[in-house]
Amino acid sequence: MKLSLKKIFKNLLYILGILLLGVIVMYFIPLTPSSELVELSKESQKEYSDYTKNDSLIVLVDYRYPVFMKRFWVYNLKTDKVVLNTHVSHSWKSGLLFATQFSNTPGSNLSSTGVIRISEKYHGKYGPSLRLDGLETNNNKIRERSIVIHPMVDFRLYGITIPSEIALYSSGCFVLNNKIIERVRNICHDGTLMVVVN
């Protein structure tokens, strides 16, 4: 039995509508970090204890989740509870939905992974921000590359301006919602570890 072009188009729109609805729902759903990531964070906190002044909180980023999901956590290692869960960007060059390409090379504009130290607060061209220091060989040029945590700004992608409210991409920085950044700065500066996995 042949399907008419009209019916095929209608079915396609229906499928696209369901997919879009799914993305919208997932955008708002809070997540908890995987037990594997929590265990890794505890091991990292012990291994890099000389680099941190904050042994109760750790920041987790899981790039195995797509860009529209809440894949950034501030996690309390003492109580085993999530303090904060929100969206975080990845580099538009690292992948559209998932971040799959990473680099430590200056000028690459790719995202970074590994164990990172959240360092000093500062006020940069994007507003209130946090400097970062990579603690592993695959990310030890993060400061040189000016990879930081900063608030969302309008972003240009393929010549189109994406407003800051929905800007989920960066040139490698960890970009957070403007309403969240100040809270993260207040509890995670000067020596909180961040573990980023893919």
N, C-alpha and C positions, 0 to 999 in steps of 0.2 A: 504494500500500500504506500503510495507516494504522498509525502507531506508537501503541502503548498508552501511557497516562499513566505507567505504571510504568517503561517503557523510556526515555521522554523524561527522567524524573526521574533514572534511573540514568546516562544519558549526560551530563546536566547536572552531576551529582556528579563524574563522571569528569573532565570538562573543568575544573571548579573545583579538583579535586585536583591536576591537572597545573599549573594556574596558580599555586596555592599553593606547590607544590614548586619551581616556577621562581623565585618571589619569595624563598623560603628560600635557594635556591642563590645567587641574585644578592646576597643580604644578606651572604654570607661571601666572595664573590669579590673579590680586590683589583683595582683599576683603575689605569690609567695616564692621566695627563692628555692631552688631545688635543694634537697638534703646534701647532694654531692657538692654544690656550690658553697653551702654553709660549712661543710667539713673542710673544704679547701681554704675557706676564709679563716677558719680557726688555726689550721696549719700555718698559713701565711702570717697570721698575727704572731705566732710563736717564733717563726723563722726570722721575721723582720722586726722583732720587738725593739731593737736598738734604734730603729728609724722612726718610731712612733711615740707620742706622748699620750695617746688616747687608746687604752687597752680594752675599753668597753664597746666602742662603736667601730663599725667598719662599713665601707661603702661597697656594694656589689653591683656589677653591671653584667648582664647576660645577653650577649649578642646572638645567642641561638634563637631568641625571640625576634619577630619582625618589628620594624620601626614603629608601627602604630600601637604596640603593646607596652604596658608599664614594666619596663625591664631594668629599672634603677631602684636600688633599695639602700636605705640607711638601716643597718641591722645591729641590734644590741646583742653582743656576744655573751653577756652575763645573764640576761633573762631569756635569750633565744627568741626574741620577738622583733618583728618589723616595726621600726620607728616611723619610717616614711617610705612610700612606694609611688613612683612617678615615671613619666616618660623621659627618655634621653635620646639625643640625636646620635647618628653616626655619619661619617663622611659620605657625601653623595657619590664619591668615586669608589667607595668600599662595597656598594651594592644598593639596589633600589629598595627591596623589601627587607632583605637580610644583609648584614655586614659580613662579607666573606673574604675581603682582601684587606690586608693590614701591612703597615710598614713602620720602620724606625728611621727612614731616610728623610732628611730635611728637604722640603719642597715637594714631597710626594702627595701631600694633602689627603692621606689615607688615615683611617682610624688606627688606634693602638690598643694592644691587649697586655695582660700581665699584671704584676703587682706594682702599684703606683702609690707614692706618698702625696697626700694633699697637704700643700704647704701654705704660704702666706696669703692673706686676703689682699686684694688691691682693687682699684677702680680703673678699668680699662675703657677702650673705645666702645665696648658693648655694654658697659655698666659694671655693677658690682660682680667681681669674679674671684676665682681661686687659682693660684699657680700650682703646677704639678711637677713632681720629679719621678721619673721612671727608675725602678730599683732592679730591673733585670736587663740582660744584654739585648733583648728584643724591644726594649722601650726606653733605654737610658738616654735617648736624645730628645725626650718629650719637652724638656724645658727649652732646649735649643730650637726645637720646632715650634715653640709658642703654643703647644697644646695645653689648653686650660679648661676650667669649668666656667662657663659664662651664661648669662640669660639669653633667651631667644630674641632674635632680631629678624626683620624682614630679610628673606633669602632669595637670591636669584638663581633659578635653575633653568638652563636652556633658554635664557632670555625672558623667562616669566618670573614676575615677583610673587613670592609666596609670603603672605602675611605672617607676622611673628606668632600669632595664636596657633597656627598649624604648621609652623616651620620645624620639620623633624630631621633636617639634614644640616650638615656643617662642612667645614673643610678639614675636619679631623678632631675638632674640639668636642667636649662633652657639654652639650647645650641643654639647659633645663628651663622649665616654665618660669616666667618672670615672677610669679607668686611664690614659687618654691625656693628660688635661688638664695634668698636672704636667710631662710631657715637653715638650709644646708651650710651656708657660710658661718652661721652662728654656732653650729654644733660640730662641724667637721674640719675646721681650719687647723693649721699648725701641727700636723702630725697624725692625722687619721689615715689609715691605709685604705686603698681602693683596690679591689680585685676585679679584673675585667676578663671575661672568658668568651670564647666563641666555639 
